[in-house]
Amino acid sequence: MQYVSTRGEAPALGFSDAVLAGLARDGGLYVPREWPQFSASDIRAMRGLAYPDLAIRVLSPFLGGEIPAPVFERLVREAYATFRHEAVCPLVQTGPNTFVLELFHGPTLAFKDVAMQVLARLMDHVLAERDQHATIVGATSGDTGGAAIDAFAGRSRTDIFILFPHGRVSPVQQRQMTTSKAENVHALAIEGNFDDCQGLLKDMFNDHAFRDRVALSGVNSINWARIMAQIVYYFSSALSLGAPDRPVSFTVPTGNFGDIFAGYAAKKMGLPIERLVIATNDNDILARTFATGEYRTKGVFATTSPSMDIQVSSNFERLLFEASNRDAATVRRYMDGLKQSGAFTIEAREINGMRSEFDAGRATMDEVAATIRSTLAASNYLLDPHTAAAVHVAAGKAASAVPMVVLGTAHPAKFPAAVEAASGVSPALPAWLGGLMTFEEKYTVLPSDLKMVEDYVSRRARAAR
């Protein structure tokens, strides 16, 4: 299995190299050269598998034989042993033909744990096999950082630096990043928004001298392994609802486009997905793009669903690559337009192709709050603001008899102020996280300045010594 860049000017890599590289040298994102295929009979044979066994079955083709099967099986089982629900990602019915896929039973109560726990173990294995160290830098709008720090804390072959927007994450999200006692963990509060953090991250990857000096690697969803691991829960939920003999649709709270792209990948692999619905908040660039065909950035403003407060959705580039029939020159032209003017117009054939696979909608903060209230009243089920945005959008799209699965991306206790303001209910952290808000914090505030951030990382990264 080879991985190619969406921009076509970086060498194809095998699985292990693609995982360690994160971002391609030409600034593009890695995707598999071809999608593994599962027939209807293959998918039927997956029925009844426990989640780790399903993950092994779905993900093994992506490895290209680079990691021995017994090793990969052990890594996957270790990863999902950290989850506090036997099903790992249970499916809960909240209404007629409507379901929430709970992805928040991992160590940091967010869907990012599902992939991050696997990625950390994969990277650790590859680095140990090569006797190498790596410097991991990640940008977060809230949940990625905590999940990455939990997964990589204390690992001897990596130092991890997480950039988060100062004052723009929830208190629980911040504590999950700033209270680790592990010496290899560094939390950096950047003066700016998430797009500033993500811009710094991409600039570091594109500074090849710095990248080589610190052996830079990434754990954001630009890293293919993150997307790959998220494919599994589309299979698990669809199987629960009758796949492959019954189609299913999904609505996904969407910021950086990685989670919903995993659903697109599952469909390309043979899973019978009818519709993939993109749910945005007031920062609605993706909903606008699907309505108009023009991707145009605007200012980002803070909402009650901060993980979706994004204007530059990095993984959208992967969909552009697929929609253009894998024409890297077209992707480069779009990305050049985005860099130069903050906008580009998608060719009619391509946007029409996207619309045949995806719908998109938005939920305002008032609509999110109303949905939290109405779902609690109707189903006695408490939503976090991101999942509530998706439930609101799904309600406007559920026009068929096909089951609609909303991805429940975070536990409501990660956003207690917004949930309590909407519902009057104060969601409690699970008992095993009860002391989180009293732990001492450790983080550094830095301006959105590439040189200052690179200097900070260089002085502390063991791989640079």
QUIQUI-V764624 format. One record per backbone hydrogen bond with DSSP energy under -0.5 kcal/mol. NH is the residue of the N-H (numbers start at 1). CO is the residue of the C=O. If there is no record, write none. Layout:
BEGIN
nh=(NH:NH)
co=(CO:CO)
END
This chain:
BEGIN
nh=(3:4:6:8:13:18:19:20:21:22:23:24:27:30:31:33:38:43:44:45:46:47:49:54:55:56:57:58:59:60:62:63:63:64:66:68:71:72:73:74:75:76:77:78:79:80:81:82:83:84:88:89:92:94:95:98:99:100:101:102:102:103:103:109:111:113:114:115:116:117:119:120:121:122:123:124:125:126:127:128:129:130:131:131:132:134:135:136:136:137:137:138:140:146:147:148:149:150:151:152:153:155:158:159:160:161:162:163:163:164:164:165:166:168:174:175:176:177:177:178:179:185:186:188:188:189:189:190:190:191:192:197:198:199:200:201:202:203:204:205:206:207:207:208:211:212:213:214:215:216:217:223:226:227:228:229:230:230:231:231:232:233:234:234:235:236:237:238:239:240:241:241:242:243:245:248:249:250:251:252:254:261:262:263:264:265:266:267:268:269:270:271:273:274:274:276:277:277:278:278:279:279:280:280:284:288:289:290:291:292:293:295:296:297:308:309:310:313:314:315:316:317:318:319:320:321:322:323:324:325:326:328:331:332:333:334:335:336:337:338:339:340:341:342:342:343:344:346:351:352:353:354:355:356:357:357:358:359:361:363:368:369:370:371:372:373:374:375:376:377:378:379:380:381:383:388:389:390:391:392:393:394:395:396:396:397:397:398:399:403:404:405:405:406:406:407:408:408:409:411:414:415:416:419:420:421:422:423:424:427:433:434:436:438:439:439:442:444:446:448:449:453:454:455:456:457:458:459:460:460:461:464:465)
co=(13:31:29:5:3:14:15:16:17:18:21:28:24:22:4:2:269:39:40:41:43:44:46:50:51:52:53:54:55:56:59:59:60:61:63:66:68:68:69:70:71:72:73:74:75:76:77:79:80:105:85:87:100:98:98:95:404:92:406:90:100:101:408:106:409:110:111:111:112:113:115:116:117:118:119:120:121:122:123:124:125:126:127:128:127:157:215:134:159:135:217:161:163:142:143:144:145:146:147:148:149:152:155:134:184:136:186:138:161:162:188:140:190:165:170:171:172:173:174:174:175:182:160:162:186:187:444:164:188:446:190:193:194:195:196:197:198:199:200:201:202:203:204:206:207:208:209:210:211:211:135:220:223:223:224:225:226:227:227:228:229:230:230:231:231:232:233:234:235:236:237:238:239:238:242:272:403:275:405:277:279:257:258:259:260:261:262:263:264:265:267:266:271:248:272:357:250:275:276:359:252:277:278:361:282:284:285:286:287:288:289:344:294:342:305:306:308:311:312:256:313:314:315:315:316:317:318:319:320:322:321:326:327:328:329:330:331:332:333:334:335:336:337:337:338:337:295:293:347:348:349:350:351:352:353:354:354:276:278:280:364:365:366:367:368:369:370:371:372:373:374:375:376:375:381:384:385:386:387:388:389:390:391:392:393:393:394:394:397:247:97:249:403:99:404:251:101:406:407:109:411:412:413:415:416:417:418:419:420:425:430:431:433:435:435:436:178:187:189:191:447:449:450:451:452:453:454:455:456:457:457:461:462)
END
